[in-house]
Amino acid sequence: MPIIHNFNAGPSILPKSVFVEASQAVLNFNNTGLSILEIGHRTSIFQEVIDEARSLVKELMQLDKNHEVLYLHGGASTQFMQVPINLLDDKESAAYTDTGVWSSKAIKEAKLFGKVETVCSSRESDFSFIPKDFAVPNDAKYLHITTNNTIYGTQWHQIPKTSNSLVADMSSDIFSRVLDFNSFDLIYASAQKNMGAAGVNLVVVNKNILGKVKRNIPTIMDYQNHIKEGSMLNTPPVFAIYVSMLTLKWLKAQGGVAAIEKMNNEKSALLYSAIDDSELFTGTVNKEDRSKMNVCFVMKDKTLEEAFLQFTKTHGIVGIKGHRLVGGFRASLYNALPISSVAVLTKLIKEFTDNNI
Ligand SMILES: *Cc1c(COP(=O)(O)O)cnc(C)c1O
C-alpha cells in the first residue's frame, strides 16, 4: 500500500495527531476511565472541552467582546434557514450573492422568510468567477456571501465593502487565511471541511444584531437562547466538538491562522503552476478568483481523464475526482494536507504530461 494523500473535499483530511488523540479519548478520556462517548455533557470534564474549543475560536479569529461563539447541530445547511429566521422579517429584504450551488441553496431558504435580492451572479458562466461590480441596496438587512465555493473552486479574495451587515458561509475556508473576522456580523461553517469532523457547525455572531425580528422563533432556532445557555441549550454533538477542539489546538501549535495561510499559499501556488505549465491540463476558473482550498482542473483531451485518475490512484492519491457538476478533477488543499502531498500530485501531473504528449 502506498502512502495515502487525501485530497477529499469534505469530510476531509485532519491532522494525524488529532486522530491519535481522539481515538485514545474514545477508550479512556483524560484518564477518567470513561470514554468521551459516555460522559454527560453537563459534567465538568466536558465543560472544559467546550470552553476550550470556544476560547480557541475567539483567540484564533481575534474576536472582540461583541462576537459570540456557538457550536450548533445541523450543518451549514441548517444555517441557510437559521440565519434569515433570526435576522430577516417577512417584509424586509436581504442581499445575496449567487456564486455556486451552496449560495443558491442559501438563497432558496432565505426566500421562505423574507425577500431576497440577488445582487450578482456568475451562474451564466458556470460559476467560473467572482462578481466584482454590484450594488447592495441600503435597506438590505444584510449581505450574504459564500467566501469559498467548494464545488467550483472560486474564492472571494477581496471581501466586499458594504455598510450593510455582512453574513458569510465560510464552510470551506474557515481558519485558512487571515480576515478581519470582526467585520462580519455572522459567520457560519460546517466543521467537516477545515476544522473537524462532521456533526457540528460553528456560528460566530455579533450579539448586537439579534433580537430585532418580530416573528416568534422556535426555541432551538433562536441564537439568543444558545448564547444564554453557553452553546449547551440541548445535548451538543460532544465528540464532534472534541475533535474540533483538538483540530484548533493543532492549528494554534502550527502558529495560528497567519502561519497556516502562508502554507496554504505555497501549496496552492505549487499545484496551480503545475497545471498552468502542463499542455494537457487547464484550470476551470478565472485566474484571479482561484480558490486556495479547492483546485478545480480538467484535461483538454477528456478521453485521457480516466487514465490520469488511475495513474494517480496507484501513487496513493485519493479524492481528486471532480464534483459531478464540474467534471474533471478537484484537489482540496485544506489546512491539514501537508505540502509533501501536493508535491507528489504536482510530480504526477508533470510525469503524466511528459508521457502523453
Ligand atoms: C459543504 C458545504 C456546505 C454544506 O454543509 P453541510 O454540513 O453538509 O450542511 C455549505 N456551504 C459550503 C460552502 C460548503 O462547502
The ligand as an SDF file (V2000), in Angstrom:
LIG
                    3D

 15 15  0  0  0  0  0  0  0  0999 V2000
  -20.0890   21.6360    2.4710 C   0  0  0  0  0  0  0  0  0  0  0  0
  -20.6720   22.9640    2.3900 C   0  0  0  0  0  0  0  0  0  0  0  0
  -21.9680   23.2450    2.8660 C   0  0  0  0  0  0  0  0  0  0  0  0
  -22.9000   22.1800    3.4170 C   0  0  0  0  0  0  0  0  0  0  0  0
  -22.5100   21.7250    4.6490 O   0  0  0  0  0  0  0  0  0  0  0  0
  -23.4110   20.6240    5.4100 P   0  0  0  0  0  0  0  0  0  0  0  0
  -22.6640   20.4730    6.6970 O   0  0  0  0  0  0  0  0  0  0  0  0
  -23.3940   19.3940    4.5790 O   0  0  0  0  0  0  0  0  0  0  0  0
  -24.7580   21.1720    5.5720 O   0  0  0  0  0  0  0  0  0  0  0  0
  -22.4170   24.5490    2.7980 C   0  0  0  0  0  0  0  0  0  0  0  0
  -21.6540   25.5340    2.2800 N   0  0  0  0  0  0  0  0  0  0  0  0
  -20.4110   25.3030    1.8000 C   0  0  0  0  0  0  0  0  0  0  0  0
  -19.6060   26.4240    1.2480 C   0  0  0  0  0  0  0  0  0  0  0  0
  -19.8870   24.0100    1.8350 C   0  0  0  0  0  0  0  0  0  0  0  0
  -18.6530   23.7800    1.3620 O   0  0  0  0  0  0  0  0  0  0  0  0
  1  2  1  0
  2  3  1  0
  2 14  2  0
  3  4  1  0
  3 10  2  0
  4  5  1  0
  5  6  1  0
  6  7  2  0
  6  8  1  0
  6  9  1  0
 10 11  1  0
 11 12  2  0
 12 13  1  0
 12 14  1  0
 14 15  1  0
M  END
$$$$
